[in-house]
Amino acid sequence: MHPVGDQLASAIRSLHRVSRSEARARAVAALDRVGIPDAARRARAYPHEYSAGCASER
């Protein structure tokens, strides 16, 4: 299992010729664009930590 940001960065790198740090920045920006609060911190979270049932994350 990999953190969400790593998964997104991997997908970005498979489509674009960018550095790991640029792919990571794009992943964080994507999370921010879709309304994920504190995107940089949440990029380090694992998928199971994104439960829609957790009121504290809304």
C-alpha positions, 0 to 999 in steps of 0.5 A: 500500500502506498500513500495517495500522493505517491500513487498520484505522482506515479500516474503523473510520471507515467504520462509526463516526463517530469521529475519526482519532485515535480510529479509530487507537487502536481499531485498535491495541487490536484488534491487541492483542486478537488477540495482536499483540505491540507493537501500536502499533509493528506498526500502523505495519507494512505487510501484507507485514511480517506474515509468519507464517514469521518466527520472530522475530515469534512 
